[in-house]
Amino acid sequence: MGGGTGLSTLLRGLKRYAPHTPGIEKPKSGSADLPPIGDLTAVVTVTDDGGSSGRLRKEFNILPPGDIRNCLVALSEDEALLSRIFQYRFETGEGLEGHNFGNLFVTALTAVTGDFAEAVRESSKILATRGTIFPSTVSNVQLEALMNDGSTVFGETNITASQLRIQRLRMVPENAEPLPETLEAISKADLITIGPGSLFTSLAPNLLVHGIPEAIAASRAIKVYVCNLMTQANESLGLTAADHIRKLYEHAGAPIFDYAVVNTAPISESLQAKYALEGASRIVIDRDAIEALGVRCVTGNFVAEGDMVRHATDRVAAELLKLAARTKNS
């Protein structure tokens, strides 16, 4: 469960172990000890109101397709030409400039089928995804944030642009319902992960959908928080790993995690300096505080460095499957 680039990054690692399209060789997992994934489901937040997604949302009164598009591409059988087309962004053209082809495609399919969730399903078939993707709700929802000065800010774009600290989120309308298929997937799951991703705009919104946190709490699955690597401007500056978990508990209304996957490997000084320009820094892993919450820490090297700091998707996926196998066999 999640949104933004965090969820799509994790899905790229998990899909290596997921069901594949007949006739296409499945990539080697890298370890015979890791169990295959029988059914992989992504639950994606749908509160984005900026960029291409925001424009399409306003013009066509549909759910924002951007985060779901990223997950479709991440789970696609072959991230080659068709996936590159889905990610193609028009740089010119009146009315087209700034739009992703994939966003336009999902918008068109929604108009043809009359149902956003059905459009996502059909897009999954076209891209031969190794998993199922559900929006966290099909209600036309927006976020409202209570800030540290007592004011409220409406809309995800305005919330992330604010210089104030977010205290708590509210979903408007508050009675947004999940798809029945989402609740069924949660109830049948062996492993549920939340994160990585923006604390307030990618992760917490899923926990504000009526019935989802209750379903997670009631599930017999292993529940894992995949902790972010860095704090994020206007989202989580100054928050430790334990603080992230506490904030998610506040929005879920219950403690929901058994484990937290946290990075303890070093991050280069040059990249830390780049993040410091926005006031961001690597997240402090306060292990004692995490375990005081009843959450067991899984530590390791989960970082991959490039222009940005990202999770090493293969290592995170392997650790999650090891955790699932070890716990299931215990």
N, C-alpha and C positions, 0 to 999 in steps of 0.2 A: 504494500500500500504506500502511496506517496504521490509525487508529481514532479514537475520540472525536469531538470537533467539528472537528478539523483536517481529517480526510479528507473529511467531508461538505461542509465549506466549499470545498475545492478542487474537488470533484465538481460543485458548482453552476456553477462557471466552465467546466469542461471539457464539460459536457453540451450547452452551446450549439453545440458543433461536432460532436456525436455523432449517430448515426442517430436518426431520430424516428419516431413512430408514424404510419402512413399516414393521410392525411386531415387531419392537424393541421399547420399551417404551422410550419416550423422558424424559430426566432428568427434574426435577422440576426447574423452573426458580428462585424460591425464592421470587417472588413478582408478584402478579396478576396485578400490575399497569404497568409492563414493557411490551411493545409490542413485539410480536414475529418477527423474521426476516424472511421475505418472500424469500429473495434471498441473500446469502452471497457470495461475490467474493473476492478473494485474488489476488493482483497483486504483483509479486515477482521479485526482481532484479536478473539479471543473469550475473554479472560481476566478480564473484569469479574465481580466477585462481590458487588457492592453494589447498593443501591437496588432498583428494580423488577426489573431483570435478575437480580440476585443472589437475590431471593426466588423468582422463577420457576425459576431454575437449581436451587435446593435442593428446591423442592416437586415439580418435574416431571422432574428429572434431564435437563435439556436444556441446550444451549449458551446463553449470555446473548444475548438478542436486541437489546439497546439500541443498540449502535453500528451494527449492521446496519440497524435500523429508521431511524436517522438517515440512513444512506446511501440507503436505499430512497426516502425522502422527497426527499432532495437530487437524486436522479436521475429523479424522477417527471416525467412529461410536463407536468403542470400542478399546481404546488404550491398548489392551491386547497382545495376542500372535503374531498376524500378524503384528501389529505395532512394537512390539519389534523386530521382524525379520527384518523389514525394517530399523531399527536403529542399527542392529547388525554390529559391526565393526570387521573385521578379524584381529587377532593379529599375526597370522603366515601365512605361505604359500607364496611361490614364486609368485610374481605378484598379490597376493590377499591381502597381509599384508597392513593394513591401509585403505582399501576400506570398505565402508558401503554396506551391501546387497542391500538396497534401491537404492543407486546410480547405482549399477550394473543392477538392475532390470529395472530402467528407461532407462538406456543405451541400454539394450537388446530390450526393447519395441520400442525405437526410431529406432533401426535397422530393426525391424520387420515391423513397420508401415511406416517407412520412414519419420516421422514427429515428432519433439520433443513435440509440443503442443498436438498432438494426443496421444503420449505416456503418457503425464501427465493426459489427460482425462481418458484413460483406467486404469491408476493406481488409479485414484479417484474412479472409479467404483469398483475396486477390494477391496479397503479399505473402501468403503461405506462412503465417506466423506460427511459431512454436509455443503457443499459449493463447489464452483468452483474455480479452481486455474489456473491463466494464468501467463506465463512469461511476463515480461514487454515488451520484444521484442523477436523475434525469430532470429534476426540478431546476428552474432558472434561478440559481442562487447567487447571492453576493455576500461579501464579507463586510462586517462592521467591527472596528477595533476600538476598544477602550484604551486610551493612552495614559501615560504616567502623570499627566497634568489634569486628568479628569475629563478631558475632551474626547469626542468620538470622531473617528475618521471612517468614511464609507468608501468601499471599493478597493480591490486589491492593489491597483496601480497607485492610488493615493496613499494607501497604507505603507507600501514599500518606499514611497517617495518621502514620507514624513520623517522629520529628524527627531521625533519624540519616541520614547520607548513604549513598545506594545506591552500592555498588561494582560489583556484577555481578548479573545475573538468571540463574535456572535455571528451566526449564519442567518441571513435574511432571505426567505422566510425561515423561521425556526423549525417548522414541521416538515422539512425536506425528507423524503423517503428514499431508501436505497432500492436498487433492483432486487427482486426476490432471488435472482441468481447469485448476487453478491453475498447475501446472507447464507445461502446454501453452500457456496464455496468456503466461507469462513467456518461453517459448522463441520464441513468434511475435511478441513485442512489438517495436515500433520505439522506444518510449519507456517507461521505467520510472521512476516517482517514488516516493520515500519521504518522508513528511512533508507538511505540518506536523503536529505532535501531540506529546503528552507523550513525552519521550524514552524513559523506561523502561517505561511502562505502555501506550503506544499503538504505538510504533515498534519497539523492540527485540523484543517478543514474536513478531512475524512472522518475525524472523530466527532464532528459536530452534526453529522448526518444521523437522523433519528434511527436507532436500532443497531448501528454499526458498533459502537463501543460495547454495548450490552452483549452483542453476538461474539465479539472478541473475548470479553471476560468469561463468557460461558463456554467458549470453545476449549476442547481438550488438547489443542495444538500447542507446540512449543512456540512461545511468543518472543520475538527478538527485536530489539531496537538497534539499528545500524547507525552508529553515531557519526555525525558530520566530522570532517577533518579540521575545518576552520570556522571561526565565528563569521557572522555575516552582517554587513552594515544594515541598519534599520530593522534587523530581525533578532539578532542574538549576541550583540557585542557585550562582552563581559560575562556571558553565561558559561558555566562549566558543563561538563557532560551530565552530571547529576541534575543540574538546573534544567537542562533540556528534558530529561525524563520527568521531572516534577511538573513542568509546564504541560507536557503531553498528558500526564495524569489528571491535571486540573481540567483539561478540556474533555478528557474521556469520562471523568467522574468516578474513576476507579483505577487501582494499580493493574496494569495489563501486561507487564513484561516479566519474563523469566530470565532473560539474558540481555546483555548489551555487548555488541561487537565494537571495540574501540581500538584506534590506532595508537601504538606506543613507539613507532619508528620515527626517526628524525625527519624533519622537513628542511630543505636547504635554506640557508640564510637569505639567498637572493630572492626566493619566492616569498618567504616571510616578509621581507622588506617591501615587496610589491603589494602584498595584502595590507601591510601597515599603513599604506597611503590612504586607505579607506577606514583606518581604525581597526581593521580586523586582525586576528591573531589565531594561532592554533588553539584548539579547544583544550582546556585543562582537563586532564583525566583524573578526577578526584575519586579514586577507586573505593576508598573507605566509605565515602558518602553514597556512592552508587550501591554498594553492597548493603548499606544501612537501609536502603529502600527495598531490600529483598531481591535485588537484581544481581545475578552473577556476571562477572566480567569475563569476556573472551578477548584477550589482548594479542597483538601481533603487528606485523608489518602489512598494512592495508592501503598504503599510499602509492600512487603513481604520479610522477611529476612530469609536466610538460609546460605549456604556457600558463596553465592553471594547475592547482592541486586537485586531483581527482582520486576517487577510490580505485584501487587495483581490482577491477571487476572479477577477474578469474580467481584471485586469492580470497576475496570476500565470499564468492559463491561456493568455493570449495570448503571454506570454514563453516558456512551455514549448513551444507550437506553433511559434513562430518558431525556437526552438533546434532542434527536431526537423527543421523544413524546411531550415534552414541547414546542418545537419550531414549530412542525407541527400543534399543536392545538392552537397556539397563533394567 
